[in-house]
């Protein structure tokens, strides 16, 4: 996937949304996706999959917590291969009120993307991704951003 939006030329940091395995493609296809960005720091500003809290089933069944974790685990495999990646913002591990949200057989007054901060902290896919990314957060600003500029 190539990000060649002209807006990137005037940005210091690129924010990219992606929902591979949720809205398009399959979760397994995310493993082999290669992203090409301009030489600037990148934040994956939205990614993830939706689930109704407490809804369990196989990894290929929509709206289950197992499918949410499965999709995110494959997205993390893809994210680890983006050299300029400097941060991630999963969408969204907390419920929010949205009565018009179209969740088949799971309609409620809130989305099912999570239910509490406690659930987000114990999220299996987030724990598995957080550990390898610590080295990025501990880098000094010169090491973090400096080599990405073409001055």
Rosetta silent file (secondary structure, phi, psi, omega in degrees, C-alpha in Angstrom):
SEQUENCE: XXXXXXXXXXXXXXXXXXXXXXXXXXXXXXXXXXXXXXXXXXXXXXXXXXXXXXXXXXXXXXXXXXXXXXXXXXXXXXXXXXXXXXXXXXXXXXXXXXXXXXXXXXXXXXXXXXXXXXXXXXXXXXXXXXXXXXXXXXXXXXXXXXXXXXX
SCORE:     score description
SCORE:     0.000 S_00000001
   1 L     0.000  131.876 -177.087    0.000    0.000    0.000 S_00000001
   2 E  -112.673  127.971  174.832    1.433    3.334   -1.009 S_00000001
   3 L  -101.123  102.015 -178.640    0.620    6.567    0.776 S_00000001
   4 L  -124.172   29.389  177.423    1.306    9.285   -1.790 S_00000001
   5 L   -63.532  129.706 -179.737   -1.216   11.932   -0.762 S_00000001
   6 H   -59.023  -23.777  177.705    0.270   15.388   -1.555 S_00000001
   7 H   -59.412  -30.473  179.884   -0.795   16.548    1.913 S_00000001
   8 H   -57.223  -28.058 -178.941    2.031   14.397    3.338 S_00000001
   9 H   -62.435  -29.555 -177.292    4.521   16.895    1.876 S_00000001
  10 H  -102.823    0.808 -179.910    3.471   19.586    4.355 S_00000001
  11 L   -93.572  148.293  172.396    3.003   17.346    7.403 S_00000001
  12 L   -84.478  -32.758 -178.541    5.613   16.641   10.076 S_00000001
  13 E  -135.025  137.540 -179.892    3.922   13.365   11.039 S_00000001
  14 E   -96.703  130.753  172.625    1.664   11.177    8.900 S_00000001
  15 E  -106.833  126.645 -177.218   -1.539    9.756   10.378 S_00000001
  16 E  -127.009  131.713  172.396   -2.907    6.710    8.569 S_00000001
  17 E   -96.950  145.583  173.951   -6.131    4.789    9.211 S_00000001
  18 L  -154.765  140.782  177.690   -6.406    1.127    8.224 S_00000001
  19 L  -133.239   43.786  179.586   -8.937   -1.610    8.851 S_00000001
  20 E   -63.563  130.194 -177.056   -7.429   -4.494    6.892 S_00000001
  21 L    94.376  -12.369  177.701   -9.236   -7.656    7.894 S_00000001
  22 L  -111.589  -64.327  179.682  -12.290   -5.754    9.049 S_00000001
  23 L   -89.039  -29.634  179.794  -13.653   -3.606    6.203 S_00000001
  24 E  -144.863  156.639 -177.895  -11.531   -5.028    3.408 S_00000001
  25 L    61.590 -172.752  177.309   -9.354   -8.061    2.734 S_00000001
  26 L  -109.729  159.441  177.709   -8.934  -10.890    5.228 S_00000001
  27 H   -55.248  -41.244 -177.678   -7.023  -10.758    8.506 S_00000001
  28 H   -63.988  -31.072  178.793   -4.399  -13.152    7.100 S_00000001
  29 H   -65.841  -25.783  178.490   -3.744  -10.844    4.132 S_00000001
  30 H   -61.002  -30.769 -178.084   -2.582   -8.132    6.540 S_00000001
  31 L   -57.753  -30.607 -174.716    0.493  -10.277    7.335 S_00000001
  32 L  -108.320    7.476  178.296    1.931   -9.673    3.859 S_00000001
  33 L   -72.946  132.842  175.044    0.912   -6.033    3.322 S_00000001
  34 L  -114.157  123.332  179.469    3.866   -3.717    2.733 S_00000001
  35 L   -95.888  140.451  173.578    3.285   -0.022    3.377 S_00000001
  36 E  -121.797  118.909 -179.580    5.285    2.683    1.597 S_00000001
  37 L  -121.707  157.743  167.689    5.269    6.119    3.219 S_00000001
  38 L   -58.331  159.690 -176.820    7.267    9.297    2.660 S_00000001
  39 L   -74.741   72.387  177.906   10.300    9.440    4.962 S_00000001
  40 L  -141.561  158.246  175.553    8.430   10.889    7.931 S_00000001
  41 E   -60.820  145.943 -177.668    7.219    9.473   11.248 S_00000001
  42 E  -123.597  135.194  168.209    3.925    7.572   10.972 S_00000001
  43 E  -112.353  126.170  172.263    1.109    7.129   13.477 S_00000001
  44 E   -80.845   99.807 -167.068   -1.432    4.436   12.664 S_00000001
  45 E   -82.897  -15.278  170.850   -4.272    6.674   13.758 S_00000001
  46 E  -153.395  134.620  171.845   -7.076    4.114   13.484 S_00000001
  47 E  -163.919  164.865  176.957   -7.058    0.337   13.224 S_00000001
  48 L   134.929 -161.974  179.399   -8.870   -2.575   14.770 S_00000001
  49 L  -154.389  158.896 -174.851  -12.123   -4.490   14.550 S_00000001
  50 L  -101.315  145.803  175.877  -15.444   -4.308   16.313 S_00000001
  51 E  -148.546  153.306  172.678  -16.932   -6.774   18.806 S_00000001
  52 L   -92.160  126.047 -178.433  -19.806   -6.864   21.217 S_00000001
  53 L   -53.979  128.448  178.643  -18.537   -7.296   24.758 S_00000001
  54 L    85.657   -4.166  178.916  -19.233  -10.815   25.967 S_00000001
  55 L   -88.258  113.094 -175.638  -20.094  -12.114   22.484 S_00000001
  56 L  -114.475  151.588  179.109  -17.964  -15.227   21.928 S_00000001
  57 L   173.800 -167.732 -178.975  -17.545  -17.498   18.945 S_00000001
  58 L   -70.645  162.850 -177.054  -15.078  -18.561   16.267 S_00000001
  59 L   -66.459  -17.075  179.377  -12.476  -16.165   14.835 S_00000001
  60 L   -99.802   11.291  179.055  -14.369  -15.935   11.537 S_00000001
  61 L  -101.320  121.256 -179.273  -17.681  -14.888   13.142 S_00000001
  62 L   -56.258  147.252  172.522  -18.440  -11.165   13.000 S_00000001
  63 E    72.846    7.851  177.086  -18.873   -9.209   16.244 S_00000001
  64 L   -92.150  152.708  176.095  -17.162  -11.797   18.488 S_00000001
  65 H   -63.123  -33.385  179.658  -14.338  -10.905   20.853 S_00000001
  66 H   -65.872  -39.821  177.527  -12.341  -13.745   19.306 S_00000001
  67 H   -67.725  -40.420  178.237  -12.646  -12.242   15.831 S_00000001
  68 H   -57.115  -48.143  179.975  -11.664   -8.813   17.169 S_00000001
  69 H   -64.191  -41.301 -179.022   -8.508  -10.270   18.734 S_00000001
  70 H   -62.601  -46.807  178.546   -7.721  -12.316   15.610 S_00000001
  71 H   -61.361  -46.014 -177.735   -8.015   -9.327   13.273 S_00000001
  72 H   -66.309  -37.178  178.170   -5.874   -7.149   15.551 S_00000001
  73 H   -60.407  -40.374  177.397   -3.176   -9.807   15.924 S_00000001
  74 H   -71.352  -35.823  175.872   -2.781   -9.868   12.124 S_00000001
  75 H   -63.351  -38.779  178.551   -2.844   -6.069   11.982 S_00000001
  76 H   -63.677  -38.291  176.060   -0.016   -6.015   14.560 S_00000001
  77 H   -57.428  -45.055  178.974    2.046   -8.343   12.357 S_00000001
  78 H   -65.631  -45.327 -176.679    1.648   -5.811    9.546 S_00000001
  79 H   -62.439  -35.660  179.794    2.337   -2.789   11.775 S_00000001
  80 L   -62.226  -18.075 -178.313    5.622   -4.247   13.040 S_00000001
  81 L   -96.931   11.168  176.498    6.928   -4.081    9.443 S_00000001
  82 L   -99.242  105.415 -174.046    6.461   -0.313    9.034 S_00000001
  83 L   -61.363  -32.309 -177.950    9.920    1.189    9.742 S_00000001
  84 L   -86.753    0.148 -176.288    8.630    4.740   10.312 S_00000001
  85 E   -62.976  124.611 -179.139    5.851    3.668   12.703 S_00000001
  86 E  -120.462   -4.348  178.698    6.112    5.737   15.879 S_00000001
  87 E  -176.720  159.727  179.268    2.735    5.137   17.489 S_00000001
  88 E  -135.159  149.248  178.444   -0.636    3.403   17.268 S_00000001
  89 E  -134.201   91.524 -179.352   -4.166    4.377   18.229 S_00000001
  90 E   -65.481  140.472  178.577   -6.496    1.351   18.238 S_00000001
  91 L  -103.900  124.080  -30.600  -10.099    2.169   17.423 S_00000001
  92 L  -127.674  134.306 -175.746  -11.796    1.811   20.014 S_00000001
  93 L   -98.291   14.538  177.765  -11.582   -0.445   23.035 S_00000001
  94 L  -128.793  144.865  176.775  -14.251    1.388   24.988 S_00000001
  95 L   -68.585  152.074  170.362  -17.986    1.517   24.347 S_00000001
  96 L  -144.955  151.653 -174.908  -19.564    4.748   23.233 S_00000001
  97 E   -70.342  125.436  179.027  -23.192    5.683   22.721 S_00000001
  98 L  -158.548   77.605 -174.062  -24.310    5.198   19.130 S_00000001
  99 L   -60.827  -21.355 -178.823  -27.939    4.039   18.886 S_00000001
 100 L   -90.967    1.526 -177.098  -27.852    3.965   15.092 S_00000001
 101 L   -63.363  133.192 -175.050  -24.847    1.657   14.841 S_00000001
 102 L   -96.721   85.191  176.702  -25.654   -1.312   12.618 S_00000001
 103 L  -107.176  105.214 -176.396  -24.327   -4.339   14.458 S_00000001
 104 L   -53.237  127.447  178.442  -26.179   -7.358   13.112 S_00000001
 105 L    59.250   10.573 -178.370  -27.932   -9.255   15.910 S_00000001
 106 L  -134.024   20.776 -174.729  -25.993   -7.186   18.446 S_00000001
 107 L   -65.203  127.955  174.823  -27.757   -3.817   18.373 S_00000001
 108 L  -142.058 -178.396  179.089  -27.517   -1.937   21.631 S_00000001
 109 L   -78.094   -8.773  178.343  -27.326    1.692   22.632 S_00000001
 110 E  -129.422  161.350  175.052  -23.529    1.477   22.605 S_00000001
 111 L   -72.403  169.677  179.570  -20.961    0.009   20.280 S_00000001
 112 L  -111.738   29.501 -176.240  -19.338   -3.238   21.242 S_00000001
 113 L   -78.946   -3.806  178.556  -15.746   -2.249   20.652 S_00000001
 114 L   171.469 -173.333  175.900  -14.974   -2.640   24.334 S_00000001
 115 L  -144.873  -20.112 -178.159  -16.531   -2.034   27.665 S_00000001
 116 L  -164.769  164.128  175.323  -14.084   -0.587   30.131 S_00000001
 117 H   -61.319  -36.608  179.562  -10.547    0.554   30.728 S_00000001
 118 H   -59.548  -43.183  179.085  -10.012   -2.676   32.648 S_00000001
 119 H   -64.559  -40.797  179.892  -10.906   -4.707   29.543 S_00000001
 120 H   -62.542  -38.803 -179.311   -8.571   -2.615   27.378 S_00000001
 121 H   -66.003  -33.125 -176.900   -5.691   -3.223   29.811 S_00000001
 122 L   -96.236    9.180 -178.503   -6.140   -6.977   29.692 S_00000001
 123 L   -61.150  119.438 -177.644   -6.636   -7.116   25.920 S_00000001
 124 H   -57.710  -48.812 -178.274   -4.553  -10.041   24.629 S_00000001
 125 H   -64.791  -36.087  179.001   -3.679   -8.517   21.249 S_00000001
 126 H   -66.682  -41.213  177.907   -2.638   -5.204   22.811 S_00000001
 127 H   -60.630  -41.400 -177.240   -0.395   -6.919   25.355 S_00000001
 128 H   -68.921  -28.338 -178.926    1.313   -8.926   22.629 S_00000001
 129 H   -85.973  -34.173 -173.207    1.984   -5.802   20.552 S_00000001
 130 H   -62.527  -42.649 -175.908    3.002   -3.473   23.387 S_00000001
 131 H   -59.229  -51.150 -178.844    6.111   -5.388   24.477 S_00000001
 132 H   -67.079  -21.051 -176.505    8.004   -5.317   21.147 S_00000001
 133 H   -85.924   -9.052 -176.751    7.146   -1.633   20.628 S_00000001
 134 H   -57.408  -35.499 -178.010    8.696   -0.401   23.905 S_00000001
 135 H   -62.698  -30.278  177.968   12.076    0.183   22.253 S_00000001
 136 H   -68.687  -44.344 -177.607   10.472    2.760   19.957 S_00000001
 137 H   -67.550  -26.680 -177.496    8.987    4.741   22.848 S_00000001
 138 L   -87.128   -5.688 -178.650   12.320    4.758   24.697 S_00000001
 139 L   -68.199  149.625  176.248   14.288    6.135   21.746 S_00000001
 140 L   -73.685  157.595 -179.044   15.664    9.674   21.983 S_00000001
 141 H   -56.248  -39.085 -179.901   14.053   12.289   19.735 S_00000001
 142 H   -64.664  -40.667  178.716   17.120   12.425   17.437 S_00000001
 143 H   -73.982  -28.372 -177.259   17.102    8.677   16.968 S_00000001
 144 H   -75.856  -46.568 -172.486   13.337    8.608   16.671 S_00000001
 145 H  -111.606  -37.716 -173.756   12.811   11.328   14.078 S_00000001
 146 H   -47.659  -53.175 -176.800   16.218   12.548   12.866 S_00000001
 147 H   -64.994  -13.697 -177.919   17.116    9.692   10.492 S_00000001
 148 H   -84.191  -17.286 -179.388   13.744    9.979    8.775 S_00000001
 149 L   -83.435  149.077  179.714   14.364   13.535    7.505 S_00000001
 150 L  -103.833   38.456 -175.880   16.103   14.136    4.189 S_00000001
 151 L   -64.533    0.000    0.000   17.831   17.424    5.200 S_00000001
